[in-house]
Amino acid sequence: MLKVGIIGATGYAGEELIKILLGHPRVTISYLAAEIEKPQPINRIFGHLSGRMEVVCKPLDIAEAKAKAEFFFLALPHRVSLEVAPQLLQDDMPVVDLSADYRFKDRGVYEEWYGVTHTDPGNLQKAVYGLPEWYRSRIRKSKFVANPGCYPTACLLGLLPLVKKGLIKPDSVIIDAKSGLTGAGRKASVDFFFSEINENAKAYKVDCHQHAPEIDQILSYIGKTSYQVVFVPHLLPLNRGILVTMYVQLKKASSIDVLYKLYRDSYCWEPFLRVFKDHAPQLKDVVGTNFCDIGVVKSKKHGLFILVAAIDNLIKGASGQAVQNMNIMCGFKESEGLL
Ligand SMILES: NC(=O)c1ccc[n+]([C@@H]2O[C@H](COP(=O)([O-])OP(=O)(O)OC[C@H]3O[C@@H](n4cnc5c(N)ncnc54)[C@H](OP(=O)(O)O)[C@@H]3O)[C@@H](O)[C@H]2O)c1
């Protein structure tokens, strides 16, 4: 059994990692840490773990972490991973980092959007972007994976088959995205109070959300030309789930059958991708799972093409994808613990 440590175990992504890994046949959770002042049994922090798990969650101690576990998930806020990851990587410990700290190859872009100086450029260049469907062979050889953001996961899985084939006009991509509240983490702030969110829906960070440059980076890399998407996220009164509707202009008109076939061919072997023709996916079908559902919906006016993608932000958008990456890195069956 692989001994696994979760650093940031008391957050939403950490909690989801615990839930998934408890059902994983090849791992045992041997170390849990968070920012807490005093050690506390994790089953007192998350009551649903009572009788299922005895591990005590402690303030982070790197020496203890390295002694107790042999594979790490960092479910930490950005900036904090920058301090923790190098201390594990220097001893060759395999790490999947769920924060944004190692997702950008250009540290200037990270610094501009996250307002932090990147203090670990060496490991930044070593990190592999952890979108298994597009980076699998590199993930397999890597000891350090930067798990994608939740919105980028849904958007990239939806757009990349077209981008890879160079079929869309790079300056034409408009993304209308919706998320539930757990996307913002477990910290309290007025914006996330029940009374602010309930019976409400609102756009936020309109065309200035930090996930837009992450989407641009990967589209530009795989499409071999510069992409700059328009990305507008919205907050819905839901616990979890991400639904993105993407509008693109095709370079040449095409039929829905041709485009649907492209998606089927691109993803037919993927364990967690389901593609639908003329059917818009819904959150109900993916929440609680590691699936990404993609609807190839319309191809009519002026070459306009519409795609809809749905994921659970905490599973395919975070912890499920992180476990998928661990499975690939460790040579386990990719869907182990996730189906
Ligand atoms: N939520 C999502 O849907 C989602 C999706 C994709 C990626 N992510 C990324 O995943 C990471 C975790 O997200 P989250 O939503 O789980 O956040 P969260 O609910 O705010 O949890 C953050 C965790 O980090 C711990 N922590 C904070 N500062 C620490 C420090 N200095 N030392 C040790 N532990 C520290 C917290 O411990 P305490 O509880 O003790 O403060 C908590 O366990 C973030 O980088 C986020 O951007 C989240």
The ligand as an ORCA input file, in Angstrom:
! r2SCAN-3c Opt
* xyz 0 1
  N     -12.358     24.332     -4.185
  C     -12.234     23.990     -5.446
  O     -13.214     23.718     -6.158
  C     -10.859     23.882     -6.077
  C     -10.751     23.381     -7.375
  C      -9.488     23.294     -7.983
  C      -8.367     23.714     -7.285
  N      -8.503     24.216     -6.034
  C      -7.286     24.660     -5.345
  O      -6.974     23.715     -4.330
  C      -6.395     24.384     -3.209
  C      -7.239     24.077     -1.972
  O      -8.539     24.565     -2.213
  P      -9.704     24.439     -1.141
  O     -10.923     24.881     -1.831
  O      -9.677     23.109     -0.476
  O      -9.260     25.574     -0.076
  P      -9.692     25.699      1.450
  O     -11.002     25.063      1.662
  O      -9.536     27.151      1.780
  O      -8.577     24.851      2.246
  C      -7.235     25.269      2.361
  C      -6.462     24.267      3.200
  O      -5.113     24.697      3.297
  C      -4.740     24.747      4.690
  N      -3.729     25.779      4.898
  C      -3.825     27.103      4.634
  N      -2.653     27.730      4.929
  C      -1.815     26.762      5.408
  C      -0.482     26.750      5.888
  N       0.243     27.873      5.943
  N       0.050     25.559      6.283
  C      -0.663     24.428      6.259
  N      -1.950     24.365      5.809
  C      -2.499     25.522      5.383
  C      -6.035     25.048      5.407
  O      -5.875     24.688      6.768
  P      -6.819     25.319      7.930
  O      -8.186     24.764      7.684
  O      -6.217     24.819      9.193
  O      -6.736     26.814      7.752
  C      -6.979     24.134      4.633
  O      -6.786     22.805      5.051
  C      -6.373     25.890     -3.576
  O      -5.120     26.251     -4.086
  C      -7.443     26.003     -4.631
  O      -7.232     27.077     -5.523
  C      -9.716     24.284     -5.399
*
